[in-house]
Amino acid sequence: MPPRARVPWGRLLDIAAAVVILFALWKVFIAPRFLNAPGVFPAPHVAFTRLNGGAPFTVESTRGHVLFLDFFATWCTPCRAELPLVQAWERSHPQALVVPVDVGESRAAVRRFAIAHGMHHVVLDPQQLSRGYFQILGFPTMVVIDPRGYIRATWTGFNPAIGPAMSNALQHLQKKR
């Protein structure tokens, strides 16, 4: 009887680890640089209710500026992990427009969350229309809209390098005005 071939588990685990590392490097350093994707399309004409009242927030009202829509939910653990990174970036880039958009939750729940986390300019999407309009597949999702109103990038999932990605987008898209 011939000897049985041994499965090289160590080699397979090494390959799997390399794939995971390469994916992480791509997601953190390479993917955020693709702002000229061939599928660039106009941002939808939607209006979101502001958490603190006032006139509805519209994407059209931000024309001439780079806009970062940060879609989140209060129950989302990755959203909670990424929130301080986005807030720190926003504080260091006052010329940028960062608008947190809560998807599918009550005003009361979002208000408690916003107060607890020191969030400002929060808007609400209680009917979850943004899932279709902006193709939100999970949370957190950051949608980058250029000064002309075109969606230039969508980043889904927790990104520990969200700050550098946002800086790159801001710098790149401000040049194209």
CNS distance restraints for C-alpha pairs under 8 A (distance, minus, plus):
assign (resid   8 and name CA) (resid  12 and name CA) 6.37 0.50 0.50
assign (resid   9 and name CA) (resid  13 and name CA) 6.10 0.50 0.50
assign (resid  10 and name CA) (resid  14 and name CA) 6.23 0.50 0.50
assign (resid  11 and name CA) (resid  15 and name CA) 6.28 0.50 0.50
assign (resid  12 and name CA) (resid  16 and name CA) 6.18 0.50 0.50
assign (resid  13 and name CA) (resid  17 and name CA) 6.05 0.50 0.50
assign (resid  14 and name CA) (resid  18 and name CA) 6.16 0.50 0.50
assign (resid  15 and name CA) (resid  19 and name CA) 6.22 0.50 0.50
assign (resid  16 and name CA) (resid  20 and name CA) 6.28 0.50 0.50
assign (resid  17 and name CA) (resid  21 and name CA) 6.17 0.50 0.50
assign (resid  18 and name CA) (resid  22 and name CA) 6.07 0.50 0.50
assign (resid  19 and name CA) (resid  23 and name CA) 6.10 0.50 0.50
assign (resid  20 and name CA) (resid  24 and name CA) 6.18 0.50 0.50
assign (resid  21 and name CA) (resid  25 and name CA) 6.16 0.50 0.50
assign (resid  22 and name CA) (resid  26 and name CA) 6.07 0.50 0.50
assign (resid  23 and name CA) (resid  27 and name CA) 6.09 0.50 0.50
assign (resid  24 and name CA) (resid  28 and name CA) 6.05 0.50 0.50
assign (resid  25 and name CA) (resid  29 and name CA) 5.71 0.50 0.50
assign (resid  25 and name CA) (resid  30 and name CA) 7.13 0.50 0.50
assign (resid  26 and name CA) (resid  30 and name CA) 4.79 0.50 0.50
assign (resid  26 and name CA) (resid  31 and name CA) 5.81 0.50 0.50
assign (resid  27 and name CA) (resid  31 and name CA) 5.22 0.50 0.50
assign (resid  27 and name CA) (resid  32 and name CA) 7.16 0.50 0.50
assign (resid  27 and name CA) (resid 159 and name CA) 7.76 0.50 0.50
assign (resid  28 and name CA) (resid  32 and name CA) 7.01 0.50 0.50
assign (resid  28 and name CA) (resid 159 and name CA) 6.65 0.50 0.50
assign (resid  28 and name CA) (resid 160 and name CA) 7.46 0.50 0.50
assign (resid  28 and name CA) (resid 161 and name CA) 5.78 0.50 0.50
assign (resid  28 and name CA) (resid 162 and name CA) 7.74 0.50 0.50
assign (resid  28 and name CA) (resid 165 and name CA) 7.64 0.50 0.50
assign (resid  29 and name CA) (resid  33 and name CA) 7.42 0.50 0.50
assign (resid  29 and name CA) (resid 161 and name CA) 7.89 0.50 0.50
assign (resid  29 and name CA) (resid 165 and name CA) 7.68 0.50 0.50
assign (resid  30 and name CA) (resid  34 and name CA) 7.37 0.50 0.50
assign (resid  32 and name CA) (resid 153 and name CA) 7.51 0.50 0.50
assign (resid  32 and name CA) (resid 155 and name CA) 7.55 0.50 0.50
assign (resid  32 and name CA) (resid 165 and name CA) 5.37 0.50 0.50
assign (resid  32 and name CA) (resid 168 and name CA) 7.68 0.50 0.50
assign (resid  32 and name CA) (resid 169 and name CA) 7.53 0.50 0.50
assign (resid  33 and name CA) (resid 165 and name CA) 7.31 0.50 0.50
assign (resid  33 and name CA) (resid 168 and name CA) 6.94 0.50 0.50
assign (resid  33 and name CA) (resid 169 and name CA) 7.24 0.50 0.50
assign (resid  34 and name CA) (resid 153 and name CA) 7.36 0.50 0.50
assign (resid  35 and name CA) (resid 152 and name CA) 5.20 0.50 0.50
assign (resid  35 and name CA) (resid 153 and name CA) 5.71 0.50 0.50
assign (resid  35 and name CA) (resid 169 and name CA) 7.15 0.50 0.50
assign (resid  36 and name CA) (resid  40 and name CA) 7.17 0.50 0.50
assign (resid  36 and name CA) (resid 152 and name CA) 6.68 0.50 0.50
assign (resid  37 and name CA) (resid 152 and name CA) 7.16 0.50 0.50
assign (resid  37 and name CA) (resid 153 and name CA) 7.93 0.50 0.50
assign (resid  40 and name CA) (resid 150 and name CA) 6.53 0.50 0.50
assign (resid  40 and name CA) (resid 151 and name CA) 5.88 0.50 0.50
assign (resid  40 and name CA) (resid 152 and name CA) 5.68 0.50 0.50
assign (resid  41 and name CA) (resid 150 and name CA) 5.45 0.50 0.50
assign (resid  41 and name CA) (resid 151 and name CA) 5.71 0.50 0.50
assign (resid  41 and name CA) (resid 152 and name CA) 7.66 0.50 0.50
assign (resid  42 and name CA) (resid 149 and name CA) 5.88 0.50 0.50
assign (resid  42 and name CA) (resid 150 and name CA) 4.17 0.50 0.50
assign (resid  42 and name CA) (resid 151 and name CA) 5.92 0.50 0.50
assign (resid  43 and name CA) (resid  59 and name CA) 7.42 0.50 0.50
assign (resid  43 and name CA) (resid 134 and name CA) 7.74 0.50 0.50
assign (resid  43 and name CA) (resid 145 and name CA) 7.13 0.50 0.50
assign (resid  43 and name CA) (resid 149 and name CA) 5.75 0.50 0.50
assign (resid  43 and name CA) (resid 150 and name CA) 5.26 0.50 0.50
assign (resid  43 and name CA) (resid 151 and name CA) 5.50 0.50 0.50
assign (resid  44 and name CA) (resid  59 and name CA) 7.86 0.50 0.50
assign (resid  44 and name CA) (resid 133 and name CA) 6.28 0.50 0.50
assign (resid  44 and name CA) (resid 134 and name CA) 7.57 0.50 0.50
assign (resid  45 and name CA) (resid  58 and name CA) 7.21 0.50 0.50
assign (resid  45 and name CA) (resid  59 and name CA) 6.82 0.50 0.50
assign (resid  45 and name CA) (resid  60 and name CA) 7.06 0.50 0.50
assign (resid  46 and name CA) (resid  58 and name CA) 6.00 0.50 0.50
assign (resid  46 and name CA) (resid  59 and name CA) 7.00 0.50 0.50
assign (resid  47 and name CA) (resid  56 and name CA) 5.76 0.50 0.50
assign (resid  47 and name CA) (resid  57 and name CA) 5.46 0.50 0.50
assign (resid  47 and name CA) (resid  58 and name CA) 4.68 0.50 0.50
assign (resid  47 and name CA) (resid  59 and name CA) 7.49 0.50 0.50
assign (resid  48 and name CA) (resid  56 and name CA) 5.46 0.50 0.50
assign (resid  48 and name CA) (resid  57 and name CA) 5.08 0.50 0.50
assign (resid  48 and name CA) (resid  58 and name CA) 6.48 0.50 0.50
assign (resid  48 and name CA) (resid 123 and name CA) 5.87 0.50 0.50
assign (resid  48 and name CA) (resid 124 and name CA) 5.74 0.50 0.50
assign (resid  48 and name CA) (resid 125 and name CA) 6.08 0.50 0.50
assign (resid  49 and name CA) (resid  53 and name CA) 7.17 0.50 0.50
assign (resid  49 and name CA) (resid  55 and name CA) 7.53 0.50 0.50
assign (resid  49 and name CA) (resid  56 and name CA) 4.84 0.50 0.50
assign (resid  49 and name CA) (resid  57 and name CA) 6.27 0.50 0.50
assign (resid  49 and name CA) (resid 123 and name CA) 5.55 0.50 0.50
assign (resid  49 and name CA) (resid 124 and name CA) 5.27 0.50 0.50
assign (resid  49 and name CA) (resid 125 and name CA) 7.14 0.50 0.50
assign (resid  50 and name CA) (resid  54 and name CA) 6.51 0.50 0.50
assign (resid  50 and name CA) (resid  55 and name CA) 7.24 0.50 0.50
assign (resid  50 and name CA) (resid  56 and name CA) 5.89 0.50 0.50
assign (resid  50 and name CA) (resid  57 and name CA) 6.38 0.50 0.50
assign (resid  50 and name CA) (resid 121 and name CA) 7.24 0.50 0.50
assign (resid  50 and name CA) (resid 122 and name CA) 6.25 0.50 0.50
assign (resid  50 and name CA) (resid 123 and name CA) 4.35 0.50 0.50
assign (resid  50 and name CA) (resid 124 and name CA) 6.17 0.50 0.50
assign (resid  51 and name CA) (resid 107 and name CA) 6.80 0.50 0.50
assign (resid  51 and name CA) (resid 110 and name CA) 7.87 0.50 0.50
assign (resid  51 and name CA) (resid 111 and name CA) 7.02 0.50 0.50
assign (resid  51 and name CA) (resid 121 and name CA) 7.47 0.50 0.50
assign (resid  51 and name CA) (resid 122 and name CA) 5.61 0.50 0.50
assign (resid  51 and name CA) (resid 123 and name CA) 5.28 0.50 0.50
assign (resid  51 and name CA) (resid 124 and name CA) 6.30 0.50 0.50
assign (resid  52 and name CA) (resid 121 and name CA) 7.91 0.50 0.50
assign (resid  52 and name CA) (resid 122 and name CA) 7.81 0.50 0.50
assign (resid  57 and name CA) (resid  61 and name CA) 7.41 0.50 0.50
assign (resid  57 and name CA) (resid 123 and name CA) 7.21 0.50 0.50
assign (resid  58 and name CA) (resid  62 and name CA) 7.45 0.50 0.50
assign (resid  59 and name CA) (resid  63 and name CA) 7.26 0.50 0.50
assign (resid  59 and name CA) (resid 149 and name CA) 7.37 0.50 0.50
assign (resid  60 and name CA) (resid 149 and name CA) 7.02 0.50 0.50
assign (resid  62 and name CA) (resid  66 and name CA) 7.80 0.50 0.50
assign (resid  62 and name CA) (resid  67 and name CA) 7.01 0.50 0.50
assign (resid  62 and name CA) (resid 147 and name CA) 7.56 0.50 0.50
assign (resid  63 and name CA) (resid 147 and name CA) 5.20 0.50 0.50
assign (resid  63 and name CA) (resid 148 and name CA) 5.92 0.50 0.50
assign (resid  63 and name CA) (resid 149 and name CA) 6.09 0.50 0.50
assign (resid  64 and name CA) (resid 146 and name CA) 7.90 0.50 0.50
assign (resid  64 and name CA) (resid 147 and name CA) 4.18 0.50 0.50
assign (resid  64 and name CA) (resid 148 and name CA) 6.29 0.50 0.50
assign (resid  64 and name CA) (resid 177 and name CA) 7.67 0.50 0.50
assign (resid  65 and name CA) (resid  96 and name CA) 7.41 0.50 0.50
assign (resid  65 and name CA) (resid  97 and name CA) 7.21 0.50 0.50
assign (resid  65 and name CA) (resid 146 and name CA) 6.77 0.50 0.50
assign (resid  65 and name CA) (resid 147 and name CA) 4.45 0.50 0.50
assign (resid  65 and name CA) (resid 148 and name CA) 7.98 0.50 0.50
assign (resid  65 and name CA) (resid 174 and name CA) 7.80 0.50 0.50
assign (resid  66 and name CA) (resid  96 and name CA) 6.48 0.50 0.50
assign (resid  66 and name CA) (resid  97 and name CA) 6.50 0.50 0.50
assign (resid  66 and name CA) (resid 144 and name CA) 7.25 0.50 0.50
assign (resid  66 and name CA) (resid 145 and name CA) 5.83 0.50 0.50
assign (resid  66 and name CA) (resid 146 and name CA) 4.80 0.50 0.50
assign (resid  66 and name CA) (resid 147 and name CA) 5.06 0.50 0.50
assign (resid  66 and name CA) (resid 170 and name CA) 6.46 0.50 0.50
assign (resid  66 and name CA) (resid 173 and name CA) 6.90 0.50 0.50
assign (resid  66 and name CA) (resid 174 and name CA) 7.02 0.50 0.50
assign (resid  67 and name CA) (resid  96 and name CA) 6.92 0.50 0.50
assign (resid  67 and name CA) (resid  97 and name CA) 4.98 0.50 0.50
assign (resid  67 and name CA) (resid  98 and name CA) 6.10 0.50 0.50
assign (resid  67 and name CA) (resid  99 and name CA) 7.60 0.50 0.50
assign (resid  67 and name CA) (resid 144 and name CA) 5.88 0.50 0.50
assign (resid  67 and name CA) (resid 145 and name CA) 5.05 0.50 0.50
assign (resid  67 and name CA) (resid 146 and name CA) 6.52 0.50 0.50
assign (resid  67 and name CA) (resid 147 and name CA) 7.49 0.50 0.50
assign (resid  68 and name CA) (resid  96 and name CA) 7.93 0.50 0.50
assign (resid  68 and name CA) (resid  97 and name CA) 6.11 0.50 0.50
assign (resid  68 and name CA) (resid  98 and name CA) 4.72 0.50 0.50
assign (resid  68 and name CA) (resid  99 and name CA) 6.22 0.50 0.50
assign (resid  68 and name CA) (resid 142 and name CA) 6.48 0.50 0.50
assign (resid  68 and name CA) (resid 143 and name CA) 5.70 0.50 0.50
assign (resid  68 and name CA) (resid 144 and name CA) 4.80 0.50 0.50
assign (resid  68 and name CA) (resid 145 and name CA) 6.41 0.50 0.50
assign (resid  69 and name CA) (resid  98 and name CA) 6.05 0.50 0.50
assign (resid  69 and name CA) (resid  99 and name CA) 5.02 0.50 0.50
assign (resid  69 and name CA) (resid 100 and name CA) 5.94 0.50 0.50
assign (resid  69 and name CA) (resid 101 and name CA) 6.62 0.50 0.50
assign (resid  69 and name CA) (resid 142 and name CA) 5.61 0.50 0.50
assign (resid  69 and name CA) (resid 143 and name CA) 5.08 0.50 0.50
assign (resid  69 and name CA) (resid 144 and name CA) 6.56 0.50 0.50
assign (resid  69 and name CA) (resid 145 and name CA) 7.94 0.50 0.50
assign (resid  70 and name CA) (resid  98 and name CA) 7.04 0.50 0.50
assign (resid  70 and name CA) (resid  99 and name CA) 5.98 0.50 0.50
assign (resid  70 and name CA) (resid 100 and name CA) 4.54 0.50 0.50
assign (resid  70 and name CA) (resid 101 and name CA) 5.75 0.50 0.50
assign (resid  70 and name CA) (resid 140 and name CA) 7.01 0.50 0.50
assign (resid  70 and name CA) (resid 141 and name CA) 5.95 0.50 0.50
assign (resid  70 and name CA) (resid 142 and name CA) 4.60 0.50 0.50
assign (resid  70 and name CA) (resid 143 and name CA) 6.59 0.50 0.50
assign (resid  71 and name CA) (resid 100 and name CA) 5.97 0.50 0.50
assign (resid  71 and name CA) (resid 101 and name CA) 4.68 0.50 0.50
assign (resid  71 and name CA) (resid 102 and name CA) 5.94 0.50 0.50
assign (resid  71 and name CA) (resid 103 and name CA) 6.75 0.50 0.50
assign (resid  71 and name CA) (resid 136 and name CA) 7.97 0.50 0.50
assign (resid  71 and name CA) (resid 139 and name CA) 6.66 0.50 0.50
assign (resid  71 and name CA) (resid 140 and name CA) 5.71 0.50 0.50
assign (resid  71 and name CA) (resid 141 and name CA) 5.11 0.50 0.50
assign (resid  71 and name CA) (resid 142 and name CA) 6.17 0.50 0.50
assign (resid  71 and name CA) (resid 143 and name CA) 7.89 0.50 0.50
assign (resid  72 and name CA) (resid  76 and name CA) 7.12 0.50 0.50
assign (resid  72 and name CA) (resid  79 and name CA) 6.02 0.50 0.50
assign (resid  72 and name CA) (resid 100 and name CA) 7.10 0.50 0.50
assign (resid  72 and name CA) (resid 101 and name CA) 6.14 0.50 0.50
assign (resid  72 and name CA) (resid 102 and name CA) 5.12 0.50 0.50
assign (resid  72 and name CA) (resid 103 and name CA) 6.25 0.50 0.50
assign (resid  72 and name CA) (resid 139 and name CA) 5.51 0.50 0.50
assign (resid  72 and name CA) (resid 140 and name CA) 5.01 0.50 0.50
assign (resid  72 and name CA) (resid 141 and name CA) 6.86 0.50 0.50
assign (resid  73 and name CA) (resid  79 and name CA) 7.06 0.50 0.50
assign (resid  73 and name CA) (resid 102 and name CA) 5.39 0.50 0.50
assign (resid  73 and name CA) (resid 103 and name CA) 5.84 0.50 0.50
assign (resid  73 and name CA) (resid 104 and name CA) 7.53 0.50 0.50
assign (resid  73 and name CA) (resid 105 and name CA) 7.37 0.50 0.50
assign (resid  73 and name CA) (resid 139 and name CA) 7.06 0.50 0.50
assign (resid  73 and name CA) (resid 140 and name CA) 7.69 0.50 0.50
assign (resid  74 and name CA) (resid  79 and name CA) 7.63 0.50 0.50
assign (resid  74 and name CA) (resid  80 and name CA) 7.67 0.50 0.50
assign (resid  74 and name CA) (resid 102 and name CA) 7.56 0.50 0.50
assign (resid  74 and name CA) (resid 105 and name CA) 8.00 0.50 0.50
assign (resid  74 and name CA) (resid 109 and name CA) 7.66 0.50 0.50
assign (resid  74 and name CA) (resid 110 and name CA) 6.76 0.50 0.50
assign (resid  74 and name CA) (resid 113 and name CA) 6.49 0.50 0.50
assign (resid  76 and name CA) (resid  80 and name CA) 6.51 0.50 0.50
assign (resid  76 and name CA) (resid 139 and name CA) 6.82 0.50 0.50
assign (resid  76 and name CA) (resid 140 and name CA) 7.65 0.50 0.50
assign (resid  77 and name CA) (resid  81 and name CA) 6.40 0.50 0.50
assign (resid  78 and name CA) (resid  82 and name CA) 6.15 0.50 0.50
assign (resid  78 and name CA) (resid 139 and name CA) 7.30 0.50 0.50
assign (resid  78 and name CA) (resid 140 and name CA) 6.68 0.50 0.50
assign (resid  78 and name CA) (resid 157 and name CA) 7.23 0.50 0.50
assign (resid  78 and name CA) (resid 158 and name CA) 5.47 0.50 0.50
assign (resid  79 and name CA) (resid  83 and name CA) 5.87 0.50 0.50
assign (resid  79 and name CA) (resid 139 and name CA) 6.49 0.50 0.50
assign (resid  79 and name CA) (resid 140 and name CA) 5.10 0.50 0.50
assign (resid  79 and name CA) (resid 158 and name CA) 6.98 0.50 0.50
assign (resid  80 and name CA) (resid  84 and name CA) 7.55 0.50 0.50
assign (resid  81 and name CA) (resid  85 and name CA) 7.81 0.50 0.50
assign (resid  81 and name CA) (resid 158 and name CA) 7.58 0.50 0.50
assign (resid  82 and name CA) (resid  86 and name CA) 6.37 0.50 0.50
assign (resid  82 and name CA) (resid 140 and name CA) 7.83 0.50 0.50
assign (resid  82 and name CA) (resid 158 and name CA) 6.18 0.50 0.50
assign (resid  82 and name CA) (resid 159 and name CA) 7.01 0.50 0.50
assign (resid  82 and name CA) (resid 160 and name CA) 7.04 0.50 0.50
assign (resid  82 and name CA) (resid 162 and name CA) 7.81 0.50 0.50
assign (resid  83 and name CA) (resid  87 and name CA) 6.09 0.50 0.50
assign (resid  84 and name CA) (resid  88 and name CA) 5.99 0.50 0.50
assign (resid  85 and name CA) (resid  89 and name CA) 6.23 0.50 0.50
assign (resid  85 and name CA) (resid 160 and name CA) 7.73 0.50 0.50
assign (resid  85 and name CA) (resid 162 and name CA) 6.99 0.50 0.50
assign (resid  85 and name CA) (resid 163 and name CA) 6.49 0.50 0.50
assign (resid  86 and name CA) (resid  90 and name CA) 6.08 0.50 0.50
assign (resid  86 and name CA) (resid 162 and name CA) 6.95 0.50 0.50
assign (resid  86 and name CA) (resid 163 and name CA) 6.44 0.50 0.50
assign (resid  87 and name CA) (resid  91 and name CA) 6.19 0.50 0.50
assign (resid  88 and name CA) (resid  92 and name CA) 6.39 0.50 0.50
assign (resid  89 and name CA) (resid  93 and name CA) 6.19 0.50 0.50
assign (resid  89 and name CA) (resid 163 and name CA) 5.58 0.50 0.50
assign (resid  89 and name CA) (resid 166 and name CA) 7.99 0.50 0.50
assign (resid  90 and name CA) (resid  94 and name CA) 6.19 0.50 0.50
assign (resid  90 and name CA) (resid  96 and name CA) 6.85 0.50 0.50
assign (resid  90 and name CA) (resid  97 and name CA) 7.89 0.50 0.50
assign (resid  90 and name CA) (resid  98 and name CA) 6.75 0.50 0.50
assign (resid  96 and name CA) (resid 170 and name CA) 7.49 0.50 0.50
assign (resid  99 and name CA) (resid 121 and name CA) 6.02 0.50 0.50
assign (resid  99 and name CA) (resid 122 and name CA) 6.19 0.50 0.50
assign (resid  99 and name CA) (resid 123 and name CA) 7.21 0.50 0.50
assign (resid 100 and name CA) (resid 121 and name CA) 6.89 0.50 0.50
assign (resid 100 and name CA) (resid 122 and name CA) 4.97 0.50 0.50
assign (resid 100 and name CA) (resid 123 and name CA) 6.31 0.50 0.50
assign (resid 101 and name CA) (resid 122 and name CA) 5.97 0.50 0.50
assign (resid 101 and name CA) (resid 123 and name CA) 4.95 0.50 0.50
assign (resid 101 and name CA) (resid 124 and name CA) 5.66 0.50 0.50
assign (resid 101 and name CA) (resid 125 and name CA) 6.77 0.50 0.50
assign (resid 102 and name CA) (resid 110 and name CA) 7.18 0.50 0.50
assign (resid 102 and name CA) (resid 122 and name CA) 7.31 0.50 0.50
assign (resid 102 and name CA) (resid 123 and name CA) 6.39 0.50 0.50
assign (resid 102 and name CA) (resid 124 and name CA) 5.07 0.50 0.50
assign (resid 102 and name CA) (resid 125 and name CA) 5.92 0.50 0.50
assign (resid 102 and name CA) (resid 126 and name CA) 7.63 0.50 0.50
assign (resid 103 and name CA) (resid 124 and name CA) 6.45 0.50 0.50
assign (resid 103 and name CA) (resid 125 and name CA) 4.83 0.50 0.50
assign (resid 103 and name CA) (resid 126 and name CA) 5.82 0.50 0.50
assign (resid 103 and name CA) (resid 127 and name CA) 7.56 0.50 0.50
assign (resid 103 and name CA) (resid 128 and name CA) 5.37 0.50 0.50
assign (resid 103 and name CA) (resid 130 and name CA) 7.45 0.50 0.50
assign (resid 104 and name CA) (resid 124 and name CA) 7.81 0.50 0.50
assign (resid 104 and name CA) (resid 125 and name CA) 5.83 0.50 0.50
assign (resid 104 and name CA) (resid 126 and name CA) 4.07 0.50 0.50
assign (resid 104 and name CA) (resid 127 and name CA) 5.72 0.50 0.50
assign (resid 104 and name CA) (resid 128 and name CA) 5.05 0.50 0.50
assign (resid 105 and name CA) (resid 109 and name CA) 6.74 0.50 0.50
assign (resid 105 and name CA) (resid 110 and name CA) 6.78 0.50 0.50
assign (resid 105 and name CA) (resid 124 and name CA) 7.86 0.50 0.50
assign (resid 105 and name CA) (resid 125 and name CA) 7.63 0.50 0.50
assign (resid 105 and name CA) (resid 126 and name CA) 5.41 0.50 0.50
assign (resid 106 and name CA) (resid 110 and name CA) 6.33 0.50 0.50
assign (resid 106 and name CA) (resid 126 and name CA) 6.61 0.50 0.50
assign (resid 107 and name CA) (resid 111 and name CA) 5.93 0.50 0.50
assign (resid 107 and name CA) (resid 124 and name CA) 7.46 0.50 0.50
assign (resid 108 and name CA) (resid 112 and name CA) 6.31 0.50 0.50
assign (resid 109 and name CA) (resid 113 and name CA) 6.31 0.50 0.50
assign (resid 110 and name CA) (resid 114 and name CA) 5.93 0.50 0.50
assign (resid 111 and name CA) (resid 115 and name CA) 6.12 0.50 0.50
assign (resid 112 and name CA) (resid 116 and name CA) 6.14 0.50 0.50
assign (resid 113 and name CA) (resid 117 and name CA) 6.15 0.50 0.50
assign (resid 114 and name CA) (resid 118 and name CA) 5.75 0.50 0.50
assign (resid 114 and name CA) (resid 119 and name CA) 4.73 0.50 0.50
assign (resid 114 and name CA) (resid 120 and name CA) 7.26 0.50 0.50
assign (resid 114 and name CA) (resid 122 and name CA) 7.60 0.50 0.50
assign (resid 115 and name CA) (resid 119 and name CA) 6.42 0.50 0.50
assign (resid 125 and name CA) (resid 129 and name CA) 6.64 0.50 0.50
assign (resid 125 and name CA) (resid 130 and name CA) 6.96 0.50 0.50
assign (resid 128 and name CA) (resid 132 and name CA) 7.98 0.50 0.50
assign (resid 129 and name CA) (resid 133 and name CA) 6.27 0.50 0.50
assign (resid 130 and name CA) (resid 134 and name CA) 5.28 0.50 0.50
assign (resid 130 and name CA) (resid 135 and name CA) 7.04 0.50 0.50
assign (resid 130 and name CA) (resid 136 and name CA) 6.73 0.50 0.50
assign (resid 131 and name CA) (resid 135 and name CA) 5.10 0.50 0.50
assign (resid 131 and name CA) (resid 136 and name CA) 4.40 0.50 0.50
assign (resid 131 and name CA) (resid 137 and name CA) 6.91 0.50 0.50
assign (resid 132 and name CA) (resid 136 and name CA) 6.78 0.50 0.50
assign (resid 134 and name CA) (resid 143 and name CA) 7.80 0.50 0.50
assign (resid 136 and name CA) (resid 141 and name CA) 6.73 0.50 0.50
assign (resid 136 and name CA) (resid 156 and name CA) 7.88 0.50 0.50
assign (resid 137 and name CA) (resid 141 and name CA) 7.96 0.50 0.50
assign (resid 137 and name CA) (resid 156 and name CA) 7.37 0.50 0.50
assign (resid 138 and name CA) (resid 156 and name CA) 6.37 0.50 0.50
assign (resid 138 and name CA) (resid 157 and name CA) 6.76 0.50 0.50
assign (resid 139 and name CA) (resid 156 and name CA) 6.47 0.50 0.50
assign (resid 139 and name CA) (resid 157 and name CA) 5.77 0.50 0.50
assign (resid 139 and name CA) (resid 158 and name CA) 7.84 0.50 0.50
assign (resid 140 and name CA) (resid 156 and name CA) 5.97 0.50 0.50
assign (resid 140 and name CA) (resid 157 and name CA) 5.22 0.50 0.50
assign (resid 140 and name CA) (resid 158 and name CA) 6.34 0.50 0.50
assign (resid 141 and name CA) (resid 154 and name CA) 6.82 0.50 0.50
assign (resid 141 and name CA) (resid 155 and name CA) 5.51 0.50 0.50
assign (resid 141 and name CA) (resid 156 and name CA) 4.29 0.50 0.50
assign (resid 141 and name CA) (resid 157 and name CA) 6.11 0.50 0.50
assign (resid 142 and name CA) (resid 154 and name CA) 5.64 0.50 0.50
assign (resid 142 and name CA) (resid 155 and name CA) 5.14 0.50 0.50
assign (resid 142 and name CA) (resid 156 and name CA) 6.50 0.50 0.50
assign (resid 143 and name CA) (resid 151 and name CA) 6.95 0.50 0.50
assign (resid 143 and name CA) (resid 152 and name CA) 7.72 0.50 0.50
assign (resid 143 and name CA) (resid 153 and name CA) 5.87 0.50 0.50
assign (resid 143 and name CA) (resid 154 and name CA) 4.49 0.50 0.50
assign (resid 143 and name CA) (resid 155 and name CA) 6.56 0.50 0.50
assign (resid 144 and name CA) (resid 151 and name CA) 5.79 0.50 0.50
assign (resid 144 and name CA) (resid 152 and name CA) 5.57 0.50 0.50
assign (resid 144 and name CA) (resid 153 and name CA) 5.11 0.50 0.50
assign (resid 144 and name CA) (resid 154 and name CA) 6.29 0.50 0.50
assign (resid 144 and name CA) (resid 169 and name CA) 7.66 0.50 0.50
assign (resid 145 and name CA) (resid 149 and name CA) 5.77 0.50 0.50
assign (resid 145 and name CA) (resid 150 and name CA) 5.30 0.50 0.50
assign (resid 145 and name CA) (resid 151 and name CA) 4.40 0.50 0.50
assign (resid 145 and name CA) (resid 152 and name CA) 5.65 0.50 0.50
assign (resid 145 and name CA) (resid 153 and name CA) 7.38 0.50 0.50
assign (resid 146 and name CA) (resid 150 and name CA) 5.38 0.50 0.50
assign (resid 146 and name CA) (resid 151 and name CA) 6.45 0.50 0.50
assign (resid 146 and name CA) (resid 152 and name CA) 6.42 0.50 0.50
assign (resid 146 and name CA) (resid 173 and name CA) 6.12 0.50 0.50
assign (resid 147 and name CA) (resid 173 and name CA) 7.52 0.50 0.50
assign (resid 147 and name CA) (resid 174 and name CA) 7.63 0.50 0.50
assign (resid 147 and name CA) (resid 177 and name CA) 6.67 0.50 0.50
assign (resid 148 and name CA) (resid 177 and name CA) 7.83 0.50 0.50
assign (resid 161 and name CA) (resid 165 and name CA) 6.37 0.50 0.50
assign (resid 162 and name CA) (resid 166 and name CA) 6.03 0.50 0.50
assign (resid 163 and name CA) (resid 167 and name CA) 6.13 0.50 0.50
assign (resid 164 and name CA) (resid 168 and name CA) 6.06 0.50 0.50
assign (resid 165 and name CA) (resid 169 and name CA) 6.26 0.50 0.50
assign (resid 166 and name CA) (resid 170 and name CA) 6.04 0.50 0.50
assign (resid 167 and name CA) (resid 171 and name CA) 6.03 0.50 0.50
assign (resid 168 and name CA) (resid 172 and name CA) 5.96 0.50 0.50
assign (resid 169 and name CA) (resid 173 and name CA) 5.86 0.50 0.50
assign (resid 170 and name CA) (resid 174 and name CA) 5.87 0.50 0.50
assign (resid 171 and name CA) (resid 175 and name CA) 6.54 0.50 0.50
assign (resid 172 and name CA) (resid 176 and name CA) 6.97 0.50 0.50
assign (resid 173 and name CA) (resid 177 and name CA) 7.05 0.50 0.50
